[in-house]
Structure formats: structure tokens, C-alpha cells
Amino acid sequence: MKFVLAPDSFKNSLTAKQVAQAMQNGLEKVYPDSEYVKVPMADGGEGTVQSLVDAKNGEILTETVINPLGSETEAHYGLIDDGTVAVIEMAEASGIQFINDFTKNPYITTTYGTGQLIKAAIKHGAKTIIIGIGGSATNDGGAGMAQALGAHLLDSQGEELKYGGAMLEELDRIDISEMMPKLGEVKIIVASDVTNPLTGKNGASRVFGPQKGANEEMVAFLDKALSHYADVIKCDLNRDLEQTPGAGAAGGLGAGLLAFTNAKLQSGVDIVVDYTGLKEQVKDADVVLTGEGQIDFQTKFGKTPIGVSQATKSVNPNATVIGIAGSVGDRISELYPLGIDAIFTCVPGVENLDKAITDSQKNIEQVSENIGRLIAANHKC
């Protein structure tokens, strides 16, 4: 029997690779001689770098960058495929973890550090960059990212704009003559399932601004500033992006990447499926195990378990796909018509979150063993 183990990470607990190993440990108690293929997965969010590096035997590098509040921090990115492909999570440099209730302020937060990571990857020889853009603390439309790559965003006096979304109101013109020469040769794949436009009632500021510290007045100001930014991009770069689906992702970083780089937006889990070669691995699989920290009805919106199940069924409709989660939420019945055959929680009983996290490896091994025993009993019938 062939098992393919393709989970996401369990947040604050185990990497995708560690989850896959725990699944194998449990199954081997029932099927010690079976074939096991581990394919660490992600959906473009947290853990994408680690998952692809683990799946492709790549390496993780560290770069000193500017965080969203303008201070220096250490951020990581991955190189795979002999260094020709870089994997970046924008949150490593510009994520919401850098702010708190006292410091969050989308007027001033910047994506400059994300641009520094892109620049570092290109200097290391990357020809393709995969960038996950979830978890941002910013609302600057990717302006800081563009400045880090050599673009000049100038006010009416010819002075460079300072950091932050509020400064975009003062943008007069964009000069890209000094951007990285190699940037135009690099393919950038943006992992995002967000379809929000840059501005308006469903735009970056109105939908995501409040969680980054924007009150009602700030939301209105930032939305107006991003609209002005879009007007200047349209005039100077000949790119009309204001209502482009996905332009509002990560506080408008989606728009910035589309405006200043050779970027294309794509579903995060689809990217990982492609780069890990998952479909090839599951073609002859009997059972595919996937999972993540929580599975509920929202899983159908581009999360790893549904991506794995759909990829599997597209090439091997007879394979059994089973999901394992730390927490099983509402309306999971909506997932069964989409390719998942069964869903199990790995938590054995009522316990607090800290204990569930501490015991996650043991719990995943135990539920995997139980799944193996259920499969074995079914084969006797």
C-alpha cells in the first residue's frame, strides 16, 4: 500500500515536515512495510518557505531588513531548485507580528523590508520568486517594497516619500529609471487567495485596515491615498490596477507587485502543489493524508487540505483522502463533495490549547495509527 502524507504545518506547534513524519510514525504501527512519501505542503501563508524548502531540499537564508515600523530585524527566505527559485513570505519582513495594540499604525507601516528580501533573492541568482503575501501589517500599496528595489516615489518638490500609506497622498510622480536592472528578468509568482481590489468598499483599507490599527477616519484617508497612488501608477507606469482583483491583498502590496515587477497572482496552494510535484506522487497512491491546525468550512477557500484533495482526485479519483486537524470546526460536511473523504481531530479529549500544542506530535501519531487500523479492518471485509 502506498501512503502520501501531504499536510500543512500546525501553527505554533509542528512544521509540515514534522506533521508528515508523525503521520508516518502512527501508520507504520499498522503498515510497517508500506511505501510512504512525505510531501510537506502550505497554502502561501505562514510556513510556505519551510514547506517548500523541506520538500525540495533547499536552504534557508537570513537577511537584515527593515520591519514595518522602520527598525532593523532578521528575516528568512528560502532558495530551492539549485538557487534558481526563491521563496519569500512578506510577513517575515512586514508582518503583523511586529506591531501591537500600542504601535499599530497603517499610516506609517512600510513594506520596505519585503523589497529588501526580493532584492537579496535576486542578488543570489533567483530567476523565479514565489512570494506569499498574507499577514501584513501594512497599507502602503507596496510603495516601500518598490523603493527598496530602486523606484523613486516623489512629491511635488521632487523629494522622496517617507514610509507609510498616509504619505501616498503626497505622491506626484514615479521614477523607475534606477530600479534593479535584473528585476525585469525575474518571474514573480504571488501566492494569494485574496481577491479584493485596491480601493473602495471591498478595498485594502476598508476591509483590512481596521485590524492593522485604522479607525474610521484613517480608513477613509488611506483609501483616498491608495486611489491617488493608483492614479499616478496609471499615468506614469501605464498600469490600471485600482479595481484589479487581488490588488488589495496585503494592504495593496498586490497592486505594488503588479505595478513594479513581472508579477502574476495565483492561488497559494496551487503554487505549492505545482512546485512539490504532488500530483505525480499521488497518481498511484492508495491513501493520502493531509491536514492543518484547524479544518472547517473556510478550508474550502483555498486552504491546504482542499488543495491536496482536489489535486489528488484530479489524477487519482479512487484514492482515499483523509484530513487530520487539531480542531474541527463548523460545516465540515461542505468539504466532502470537494474531495475529502473523512476528517478526524487528533485531540483525544477536552484540554487547553497549550497542552494540545505540546502533545500535538503524540496526538497526530495516535490518530494516524487509528486511521491505519480502520483501513486495515475495512480491507478484511
Secondary structure, DSSP 8 states (H G I E B T S, - for coil): -EEEE----BTTTB-HHHHHHHHHHHHTTT-TTSEEEE-----SSTTHHHHHHHHHT-EEEEEEEE-TTS-EEEEEEEEETTTTEEEEETHHHHBGGG--TTT--TTT---HHHHHHHHHHHHTT-SEEEEE--SB---STTHHHHHHTT-EEE-TTS-B--SSGGGGGG--EEE-TTS-GGGGG-EEEEE------SSSTTSHHHHHTGGGT--HHHHHHHHHHHHHHHHHHHHHH----TT-TTTTHHHHHHHHHHHHSSEEEE-HHHHHHHHHTHHHHHTT-SEEEEEEEEESGGGGTT-HHHHHHHHHHHH-TTSEEEEEEEEE-TTGGGGGGGT--EEEE---SS--HHHHHHTHHHHHHHHHHHHHHHHHHHHH-
